[in-house]
Each structure stands twice: as structure tokens, then as C-alpha cells.
């Protein structure tokens, strides 16, 4: 039988981690720019943007943005499932929306030649990190799960720090 204090402490720790990681992920997204956030958004708004643009046509750019937002929503849903100790749901979300299944689906809809080779490497690292996360979910051990979740988020941030979506037909 679980003690209520232990469950509450675990839930609080997962929640705080989620908020911190979500903030870091959102700070690195390619969706944010000075116009969206305002000129006084943060000290980082004065740092030059050195990310490489990925030039996608109007529809391809919109679809890619949808995929990135789905990834962010999935990470939030995974964290919520972990906070509720629903490890089966967290595993299913990870496998279905972040793992290699998602990569195969994206490759059917997108043209790989539209993306730089290094982008593909980062995408593969992201999907592999998600697969590793899904593999440890059945353990129900946050000491194994949270470092893998951190690996998924690091893969997200690495890509968003290197690339930005630049639609060629806005």
C-alpha cells in the first residue's frame, strides 16, 4: 500500500519538473519571435538568432508546425499521465506520438529532401530517446523514467536551437 505523502511528493516533483522542462522547451521553440513575444520578452531577445532556417512551402511549413505542436502537446500529456501514475498511458503516448512510428508517418507525408541531413540526425535522436523512454515506463520507477524524459526534451531543444521553420510562402 502506498503512503499518501509519498504519492503527493512524487506528483509534486513530476509537476515541478514538467513546468521547468516545458519552460525550457517553449523558450527554444521556433514558433516564438520578437513580434509574438514583444520587444521586452527576455534578455535572450537581444541574442542573434543563428538557427538555420528550413525553407518549406506554405502547406509543408504549416504541416511541419502542426507536427511540432503535436510533439509539445504529447510531452504535456505524458507528464500528466506520469503525475497520475498512469504508466501505461504514458508509454502508449510516447510510442504512438514520439517514437519511430511517428517518424515513419512523417516520412510518408513530407519530402525528406526538404530537410538538411543534420536535421534528420536530430530527428532520429529524438525518436530514439522516445523509444528509450517508452521501454522504461513499465518499470514505474521515476528514477529511470525521468532521466529518459529529460533525454527526450534535450533532443527537442537541440533541434529547436539548431533549426527554425521558415516558410517560403507565407
N, C-alpha and C positions, 0 to 999 in steps of 0.2 A: 504494500500500500504506500502511495506517495504522500509525502507531507506537503500540506498546502503552502507553507513558507518556501520550500524548495521549488515548487512549481511556479509560484509568483516571482521568485528571484530569477529563475530561468527565463520566464516570459519577459520580465523587465530587461534582462541582459540582451535577449534576442531583439527586442524592440529598440533599445538604445543603439545596438549595432546596426540595425536596419536603417534607422534615421541617419546615423553618421555616414554609412555607405551610400545611401540614397543621395545625400547631400553632395558627396564627392562625385558620384556618377552624374548627377544633374549639372554640377559645375563644369564637367568636361564634355557635355553633350554638344553636338554640332548644331542643335536647334536654337541655342541661345546666342544672341549677338547684342551689341550695344543698343540698337534700336529697340529690341524686345525688352531688355532689362533696364534701360535708362543709362545715362552717362555716368551716374554715380553708383553703379551697381556694386563694384568691388575694386580693390586695388589691382586685381588681375586684369581689369578692363583696359589698363594702360600698357599692358604687355602685348607686344606684337603677336598677331596670330600667324604662326608658322606651319599650321596644319596644311597638308596637301589636299587641294580640292579634288573631289571625284565628280567629273562632269557627266551628269546623266540627263537625258532628255526629260521633258516635263513629266510625263506619266511614269517613267522609270524612277525619276527622282522622288516623286510622290509615293510610289510603292515602296521604295527603299526606306523612306522616312517612316512609313507605316510599320515596316518590319522592326525598325529600331525602337519605335514607341511600344510595340508589342513586347519586345525584349524587356523593356523597362517595367511595363505592367506585369510581366511574368515574374520578374525578380521580386516585385512587391507582393505578388500572390504567394510566392514561395516563402518569403519571410513571414507572411501572415499565417500560412499553414504551419510553419515551424513554431510560431508563437502559440498556436493552438495545439501543438504536439500531434499534428496530422501528418506524419511522416510519409504515408502512402500517397497523399495528395501532393506533397512537396516533391516526391520522387517522380510522380506522373507528370507534373507540370514541367519539371526540369527536363525529363526525357522528351516530352512531346513538343516543347516550345523553345528549348535552348540547345538541345543535343544535335547529333548528326542527322536525325530525321528532319529537323528544320533546315539544316544546310542543304540536304538533298532537295527539299521542296523549293527553296530559294533558287537553286541552280536550274530548276525547271522553268521558273518564271523570269529569271534575269539572265543577261548575257555576261558570262564570266570575263570576256574580253574587255568589258567596260570598266573593269576594276584593275588596279595595279597588282602585280604579283605579291607584293608585300602585304597588301590588304587581305588577300586570300590566306596568307600565312597567319595573320592576326585572327581572321575568322575561324580558321581551323583550331588555333589555340583556344579560342573562346568555346567552341563546340566540345573540344577535348576536356576542358575544365568543367563544363556542364556534365559531361558523361562521368567524370570522376566524382562530382557531387552526387549524382544520381546513384552511383554504386555504393556510397556510404550511407545513404538515407536509411536503409533497413536496420542499421546499427542503432538508430535512435540516440546516438551519442553526439551531443553538440560539440564535444572536444574534437571529434573527427569531422563533423558536418560544417561547422563554422569556418575552419581554415579553407575548406573546399569552396564554400560560398564566397569567401574573400578572394579566392583564385578566379572565380567567375567574374567578380566585379573588377578585379585588376585587369583581366582580359578586356572587359568592356572599356575601361578607362584608357588602356593602352591604345586601343583603336581610335577612340574619340580624341585622344591627344595627337594622334598622327594624321587623321583624316577629317575632312569636313565635307558635307554634302553641298555641292554647288550645282544647282540645276541650270542647264543651258537654255531652257525655255521657260522662264517664269512669267 
